[in-house]
Amino acid sequence: MNAKTRHVVSLKPDYKSLTIEEKVDELGELRAALQPLINAQKELEKDVKADGRTEINGSKYRATVSFSERATVAWKKIAEKLGASKQIIIGNTSKSKVTSLRVTALPKS
């Protein structure tokens, strides 16, 4: 296999039969295979948005670009400026647990 050839991950494999280590390897291969597509998508989206038109028809697809403004209220800063104590701010702040997963390629041996 040359340097540009990658393992192709099956879209319907029997993941239940894999060990957890094999699942990690499959996940890494899948992410590696997807990354060039994600990068190409981002580059194309940037070019389409930069064109300035709101509708662009290709031969198979139509792109519709909308422009909007998003407002975000900094409630914590407002509460502090209005004299709310840190206890009140903390008491009205919700927290949730997040589980993250990072997969990186192992060095080739």
C-alpha positions in Angstrom: 0.0 0.0 0.0 1.5 3.4 -1.0 1.5 6.5 1.3 -1.7 7.9 -0.4 -3.7 4.7 -0.2 -5.9 4.5 2.9 -7.9 1.7 4.4 -11.5 2.1 3.4 -13.9 1.7 6.3 -17.0 -0.3 5.5 -20.3 1.6 5.9 -22.0 -1.4 7.4 -19.4 -3.4 9.3 -20.1 -5.7 12.2 -18.6 -3.5 14.8 -19.8 -5.7 17.6 -17.3 -8.4 16.7 -14.3 -5.9 17.0 -12.2 -5.5 20.1 -12.2 -2.1 21.7 -8.7 -1.5 20.3 -9.9 -2.4 16.8 -12.8 0.0 17.2 -10.3 2.7 18.1 -8.4 1.9 14.9 -11.6 1.9 12.8 -12.6 5.2 14.3 -9.2 6.8 13.5 -9.4 5.5 9.9 -12.9 6.8 9.5 -12.0 10.3 10.8 -8.8 10.3 8.6 -10.9 9.3 5.5 -13.5 12.0 6.3 -11.1 14.9 6.8 -10.2 15.6 3.2 -13.9 15.8 2.4 -14.6 18.1 5.3 -11.7 20.4 4.2 -13.0 20.4 0.7 -16.5 21.3 1.9 -15.3 24.2 4.0 -13.2 25.6 1.1 -16.2 25.4 -1.3 -18.6 26.9 1.2 -16.1 29.8 1.7 -15.9 30.5 -2.0 -19.7 30.3 -2.5 -20.3 32.7 0.4 -17.7 35.1 -0.9 -19.4 35.3 -4.3 -22.0 37.7 -2.8 -25.1 36.3 -4.5 -28.0 34.9 -2.4 -28.9 32.2 -4.9 -26.5 30.2 -7.2 -27.7 27.4 -9.4 -25.4 24.6 -10.4 -26.5 21.9 -12.8 -27.5 19.6 -9.9 -27.9 21.8 -6.8 -28.9 25.2 -5.7 -27.0 27.2 -3.0 -29.0 29.7 -1.0 -26.9 32.1 1.0 -28.5 34.1 3.8 -27.0 36.9 5.8 -28.1 37.6 9.3 -26.9 39.2 12.5 -26.8 37.3 15.7 -27.1 39.1 19.1 -25.7 37.5 22.2 -26.5 38.9 25.6 -23.8 38.6 28.2 -26.1 38.0 31.1 -23.2 37.4 33.6 -21.7 40.8 32.9 -25.2 42.5 33.2 -25.8 40.8 36.5 -22.4 41.9 37.8 -23.0 45.5 36.7 -26.3 45.5 38.4 -24.7 44.3 41.6 -25.7 40.7 41.7 -23.5 38.8 44.0 -21.3 36.0 42.8 -23.4 33.6 44.8 -26.5 34.6 42.9 -24.7 34.3 39.6 -23.3 30.9 40.5 -26.7 29.8 41.8 -28.3 30.6 38.5 -25.6 29.1 36.3 -26.3 25.6 35.0 -23.5 23.1 34.3 -23.5 19.9 32.4 -21.0 17.1 32.0 -19.5 16.7 28.5 -17.6 13.6 27.3 -15.1 14.3 24.6 -13.2 11.9 22.4 -10.0 12.6 20.5 -8.5 10.2 18.1 -5.0 10.7 16.7 -2.8 8.6 14.5 -0.1 6.5 16.1 3.5 7.1 14.8 4.4 4.6 12.1 6.9 2.0 13.4 
